[in-house]
Amino acid sequence: MWRTSLLRRLIVSLVVGTASRIPCAVVVAIVDLYLSGHGYGGLTREYVTWSAASVHLSIGDMIVLGTVLLVAALTWRLQTLFR
């Protein structure tokens, strides 16, 4: 019983966290279009580079990644509160 509950929480958290990237990516794209259209630097320029691991992240990538992790963690936590 306990393992089933843990597995269910894990699956739900991963699905909800992964699904949150789509609206977040749309918002980042709209903000990037606004900023670059007004002459400011965009959110999609490379900001973090770690060549040894082939990691190249922009501010927009970090926002989306942070949102996915935050939503997954909140979903995990909220499932214990509302059982």
C-alpha positions as CSV (number, residue, x, y, z in Angstrom):
1,M,0.0,0.0,0.0
2,W,2.7,2.5,0.9
3,R,4.7,1.8,-2.3
4,T,1.7,2.3,-4.4
5,S,1.0,5.6,-2.8
6,L,4.6,6.7,-3.2
7,L,4.6,5.6,-6.9
8,R,1.4,7.4,-7.5
9,R,2.7,10.6,-6.0
10,L,5.9,10.3,-8.1
11,I,4.0,9.8,-11.3
12,V,1.5,12.6,-10.7
13,S,4.3,15.0,-9.7
14,L,6.4,14.2,-12.8
15,V,3.4,14.5,-15.1
16,V,2.2,17.8,-13.6
17,G,5.7,19.2,-13.5
18,T,6.4,18.2,-17.1
19,A,3.0,19.6,-18.3
20,S,3.8,23.0,-16.7
21,R,6.6,23.6,-19.1
22,I,4.3,24.3,-22.1
23,P,2.5,27.4,-20.7
24,C,5.7,28.6,-19.1
25,A,7.5,28.3,-22.5
26,V,4.7,30.3,-24.2
27,V,5.0,33.1,-21.6
28,V,8.8,33.2,-22.0
29,A,8.4,33.4,-25.8
30,I,5.9,36.3,-25.5
31,V,8.1,38.2,-23.1
32,D,11.2,37.5,-25.3
33,L,9.3,38.9,-28.3
34,Y,8.3,42.0,-26.4
35,L,11.8,42.6,-25.1
36,S,13.6,42.1,-28.4
37,G,10.9,44.1,-30.2
38,H,11.6,47.1,-27.9
39,G,15.4,46.9,-28.4
40,Y,16.3,45.1,-25.2
41,G,18.3,41.9,-24.9
42,G,16.1,38.8,-25.2
43,L,15.7,36.0,-22.8
44,T,16.9,33.4,-25.3
45,R,20.5,34.5,-25.6
46,E,23.1,32.0,-24.2
47,Y,23.9,32.9,-20.6
48,V,25.4,29.8,-19.0
49,T,28.0,27.8,-20.9
50,W,29.7,24.6,-19.6
51,S,31.4,23.2,-22.6
52,A,32.8,20.1,-20.9
53,A,29.3,18.9,-20.3
54,S,27.8,20.5,-23.5
55,V,25.4,22.6,-21.4
56,H,24.3,25.9,-23.0
57,L,21.4,27.6,-21.1
58,S,19.7,30.9,-21.6
59,I,17.7,32.9,-19.0
60,G,14.5,31.5,-20.6
61,D,15.7,28.0,-20.3
62,M,16.5,28.5,-16.6
63,I,13.1,30.0,-16.0
64,V,11.4,27.0,-17.6
65,L,13.6,24.5,-15.8
66,G,13.0,26.3,-12.5
67,T,9.2,26.3,-13.1
68,V,9.1,22.6,-13.9
69,L,11.1,21.8,-10.7
70,L,9.0,24.1,-8.5
71,V,5.7,22.8,-9.8
72,A,6.8,19.2,-9.4
73,A,8.0,19.8,-5.8
74,L,4.8,21.7,-4.9
75,T,2.6,18.9,-6.4
76,W,4.6,16.3,-4.4
77,R,4.0,18.3,-1.2
78,L,0.4,19.2,-1.8
79,Q,-0.5,15.5,-2.4
80,T,0.4,14.8,1.2
81,L,-1.7,17.7,2.5
82,F,-4.9,16.8,0.6
83,R,-5.3,13.0,1.0
